[in-house]
Amino acid sequence: MENQATQKRPFFNKLVLIGVGLIGGSFALSLKKARAVTHIVGLDRHLTYLEAAKRLGIIDSFTDDMASAVADADLIVIATPVAQTAKILSAIYPYLQANTIVTDAGSTKADVVTAARASLQEKISQFVPAHPIAGREKNGPEAAIDDLYVGKKVVITRLAENSNQAVELVAQAWRLCGAMIHYLSPKEHDQVFASVSHLPHLLAYALVDDIAAKPHADRLFQYAASGFRDFTRIAGSSPEMWRDISLANRDAILEELDSYSLKLKQLRASLEASDSLALESIYSRAQTARVNWINAIEAAEAQNKDGGD
């Protein structure tokens, strides 16, 4: 990564941020902390978000005029629910200059790429899809923090049309936020995250909704402790965003739901039969897999701190 202290000028002169909530706002604050951007223009459906983002120093100005916002931009970042991507890209298209790169932060990629191809047409090479693997249970500009992406993964799902320079520009932006870059195809991305991100969100939402609907919900929540809090933390995420993600990656999520349902049936059968060995076997395999996963994360974090790739 380029030494920020020796930069003759900020990496980005003008950055356009479409969506100034947690994800986009944290990206902006991270680049500002790195002194890597001169001016950030914000656009958002919610005027109150834009006003808050300006007050909090996330953006330097805001507008509802796409033409003036996009003019002379080095980078445009779309950080909105994925269902809005096609409309936003279509609005950008007439004003998109040849030297401007567009990227996104959506949690699904195949649908985003399809939308980009339809909306940007011959300018598709300027769109570099990406997904930062980070978040909080809070939403909005007030939730944005300048170290959200430090040590976190960002997956870039580059297109065949993308130039190496365009991909590296997006990768460098995320590196300036402290992130580690990984590459997957859009299809690989959606299959992976259906399993380890999208399904867990559905399960967390379903459990909380099920308990909340019980006639004695208040009593149940009264005794819920850290285990319940940790398991259901992600149910505090944006319902609109996760509605869009669920529908966008529907087929892959349905496959994961079917697989998980079979595991639940297996657990139920073992419990009904009081089969202690079968239950303990499942629990033990899960415990071992989780310990190995945590150890791998800690090893990767240690390598990153020591200057590893």
N, C-alpha and C positions, 0 to 999 in steps of 0.2 A: 504494500500500500504506500502511496506517495506520502512523504513526510509533510504533514499539514503545516508545520512551522516554517518550511521553506517555500511554500506556495507563494508565487508572486501575486496571485489574485485568487478570489474564491473559485471553487470548482464550478459552481453554477452562478451565472449572473442573474438569470430570472427563472424561477421555478413556479409552476402553476399547480396548485393543490386543489383538487376537486373532491370535496369531502373532508371536513376539518375536525372530525371526531377523534376517537382514541388512536386509530391506526395512522391516519394521515397526519394528525396533530403531533403524534410522537415522532414520526418521520421528520417533520419540519423542525421540531425542537432539537432533534439529534443533529441535523445538518447545521443548525444555527450554533449549537454548542461546539461543533467542529469548525466553526467559522468557514463553512464551505459554500455559503450561498449569500448573495447580495440582497435579493428582494424576492419575497414569496407573495404571490397573489392567490387569494382564496375564493373559491366558489362553493356554494352549498345551497340545498333547497331551503334551509332554515336560516332566516336572517338572524335569529337569536344566537345561533351557532357561530355565524360569521362575526357578529359583534363580540361574542365572548372570546373567540380565537384572536381577534385583533387586540382586545384588552389584555389577554394573557401572553401576548408576544409570539404567538404561533405563526401568524401571518402579518405582513406589513401593510397590506391593503386588500380590499375585496371589491367585487363587481358582479353584476349579473349579465354583463356584455361579453359573450364568448369571443368575439372578434378581437377586442382590445386585450382581453386576458391572454389569449394565445399568441398574440403578435410578439415575435422576437424571443419566445420562450426557448430555453435550452432543454427543459424537461417538463413534461406534464404527467402528474401522478393522479390516478383515479383511485380513490379510497372510499368507495361507496358500496352499498349492497350490490351483489353481482347482477341482479335483475335490471339495474339502471345502466349497465355498461353499454348496451347497444345504443340507447338514446343519447348517452353522453358522447360516444365516439362519432355518431352521426352529426351531432352538433359541432364537434371539433373539426370534422373533415374539411369543410369549405375553407377554413382559415389555417389549416396545418401547413406550416412552411417546411421546406425540404430539410432544414438543419435541426428540426425539433424532434426529439424522441418522446414517445408516449409509453407509459407503463401502468400497471395496475397492482392492486394488493389483494385481489379477490381470492377466496378460499376454494374456488373451483376454477378449472382452467379450460377444459374442452369446450364448454359453452361460451366462455369468454373469447376464445380463439375463433369460434364460429361467428360470434357477433362482430368481432374485429374484422374478419375477412369480408363480411357483408357491408359493414359501415365504412371501412377505410379503403376498400377496393385496391387501387394501384399503389396506395400509400401504406400497405400492410407491412412492408419492411421496417417501417418506423415504429411499429408497436412491439414491445418486448414484454411478454407476460411474466408476472412474478407473484410470489406469495410469501410474505413474512410469517414465520411460525412463532407468533408471539401474541399476547393479548392479556387483557384483564377482564374481570367481571363487571367493571364499570364502563360507561359509555359517555360520549360527548367530549367536547374540547377540554372540559375540566379534568377529565381522566387522563389526558395526554401527559407523558413524562419523557424526559430527554435521554433516558437510558433503557427504554423498553426493549431495544433490539440488541443490546450488548451481549455477546456470546450466544445469540439465538441464530437459528438457521433461516435463510431466505432461499426459497426454491425458484429458480428461473427456468421457465419452460420455453426455451428459445424456439423460434420458428425457422424453417428452412430459408425464408427470405431475409432474415435478420443478418446484418453485417456483424463481423466480430467487434467493430468499433461501437455499434449501437448496444450490443450485449454488454460490453465492458463498461460503457457509460453507466448503465443501470446497476451492474455489479459493484462498480466503484462507489456509487451513491449509497448503496446499502452497507458497503464496507466502512464508509465514513460514519455510519450509524453504529458501528461495532459488530455488525452481523457477519456470519460465515455463509458463503455462497455454495449452494448445491444445484445440480441440474437434473431435471427429469423431463420426459415428454409429457404433454398435456394428459394423455391417457394414463400413463404411469402415475402421475400426480393424483389424479382423481381416484384411482383404485387404492392407492396407499392411504389417502386421507379419509376415504370412506370408512376405512377400518379403524384408524387410530385417532381420528378427530371427529368426523361427522357422526358416526354411530355413538360414541360416548356422549356427545351433546344431546342426541335424541333420547338416550337412556336417562340422562340427568333430568331433562325436561319432563319425561314421562313419570319418573319417580316422584318428583315434587308435585306435579299436577295430580297424580293419584292420591297422594297423602293429603293435599289441600282440599280434595273433593270429599274426603271422609267426614262424617258428622262430628267426629271428635278430633278434628285436625288441630285445633288449638292445643289440646292436651299432648298430642304427638309432637308437635313442634316445640313444645315447652321442654321436652326431655331429649330432643335431638342435640347431639354433641359434636365433637370435632370430626368423628368419622363421617357423619352425615354431611357436615359442612364441607369437608374436603371432597367427598364424592359428588356433591351437587353444586360445587362452586360455579361450574360453567353454565348452570341453568340461570345465572344472573346476566348472561350475555344478551345482546340485542335480539329480540324475537324476530324483527323484520329481517335482519341479516341472516339468521339461521333458517327462517322460512325460505328465503331465496336459495341458500346453499342446499337445503334439503331437496328442493324441487330441481335445482340445476344438476345435481349429482344423483338423481333419483334411482337410476338403474343399479349403480354400484352400491348405494346405501341399502337398497332392497336385498341385494345379495348378502350383504353383511348382516342385515336383520334376520334373514333366513338362517344363516349360519349360527348366529347368536341364539335364536329361538331353539335350534336343535340342542345347543349346549344347555339351555335352561331346562328343556325336557329331560335331558340326561341327568341333570342335578335333581330335578323333581322326582324322577324314578328312583334314584339312589336314596333320596330322603324318605320317600314313601315306603321303600323296602328296608329302611333303617340300615342301609349298607354303609357302614362306617369306613370300610376300606376304600370303597369307590369315592366317597366324599373326600376323604383325606388325600387320595391320589390326585384328584383334580386340584385341591387346595395346594398341595405340595408342588405340583408342576407350575401352577400359577405363581406361587411364591418364588420359586427358583428363576422363572423367566423374568419376574419383576426385579429381583436382586441383580441379575445379570444386566438388565437394561439400565438400572441406576448406576451400576459400576461402569458401564460403557459411557454413559453421559458424563460422569465425573472424570473419567480418563480423558475424554475429548475436551472437557473444559480445562483440565490441567495442561493439556498439550497446547491449547489456544493461548493460555496465559504465558506459557513458556516460549511462545512465538511459533508454534506449529502451524501448518497450513490448514 
